[in-house]
Amino acid sequence: MALRRLNDRGVSAASLRFSAHVLTRRGPVEPIKRHPIPFRHPSEDRAMELTSSAFDAHGDIPRRYTCEGLDVAPPLHWSGVPPGAQSLTLIVDDPDAPDPEAPLKPWVHWVVIDMDPHVSGLPQGGKPLPVGARSGLNDWHRTGYGGPCPPVGRHRYRFTLYALDKWLTALYQPTRAVVDHAMAGHILTQAELVGMYRKTRA
């Protein structure tokens, strides 16, 4: 029927024979192969981020959250936890202790381990901790948060969140050194928030 229609339109017999030959040589048309686009979790496309509604990065920590105020933990929020994370650990320390002009050893203010990776923050005061999470010992040999209380100068306070590929279930009230040892080789990523504080009275 295709040949008849072409003839009806005045196409020459030679053209018809050439067209039929081309169609025969080309054979069946192969379907276009489509490769599926791999799914990416949204958190894979951005770095983990740690923030606080109480102060900006590298800004002053309000007195409320220090030894000169209520000495309660500031609210914290994070995002971008990688899909493979099994637990989160938070460590707060002062790398400028005791004096920014002559720092000796970071002073640990807070240690929290085994937070569920689906948790996205901690409330003001740091309590209650997420189910399953536990506090370690700070450098005052106490569990829980101890606020900034620099003896001299303006200090930095680092809030560091670690995403781990394991739980630290064997640890009970661990020191920062013990936590560091347990995390070695298991850190998927980390985020840091730095705040500043200088005491207003001696």
Residue, then its C-alpha position, 0 to 999 in steps of 0.5 A: m500500500a505504501l508503494r501504491r501511495l507513492n505511485d499515486r503521488g507521481v514518484s518514479a519506479a526507480s525512486l521506489r526501488f531505492s527507498a525499499h532497498v534502504l529500508t531493507r538494509r537498515g533493518p528494525v530500529e533498536p529502542i533507545k537505551r535509558h539508564p536510570i538516574p541514581f537516587r541521592h539523599p538530599s543530605e548527600d548534596r550538602a555538608m553537615e551544618l551546626t548552628s544556634s539561634a542564641f548566637d552567630a558563628h564567631g559571635d559573642i555567646p550571650r551571658r545567659y549561657t556562661c558562668e556569669g549567667l544561668d550557665v545553661a547550654p545554648p539551643l543547637h540545631w544541625s542539618g545534613v547528617p549523612p545517611g550512613a550515620q549510626s550516631l552523633t557525638l557533641i563535644v564543646d571545648d575551649p582551645d584558648a585555655p587558660d589564656p589566648e596568649a598562651p594556650l596550654k590544653p583545650w578545656v572540655h565543657w560538654v560531652v554528649i554521645d550516642m545521639d540518634p542521627h535522626v535528631s536535629g538539635l538540642p533545646q536550650g539547657g540541653k535537656p532532656l537529652p534524646v532517648g539513648a544519648r548520654s553525657g560524658l565527663n567535662d574537665w570539671h569532672r561533672t556530667g552535663y554542660g559547663g558554660p564559658c568562664p575564661p580566667v583572662g581574655r576573650h576565648r573561643y568556644r568550639f561546638t563540634l558535632y561528629a557523625l559516626d558509623k557506629w554507636l559508642t554503647a560500651l562507654y559510660q560517662p567517658t572523658r573526651a580522651v576516651v571518646d576521641h579514642a573510640m571515634a578514631g576511624h569512625i567519623l563520617t563527617q563533622a561540623e563546627l560552630v565557634g562562639m566567643y566570650r570574655k568575662t565582664r568581671a574578674 
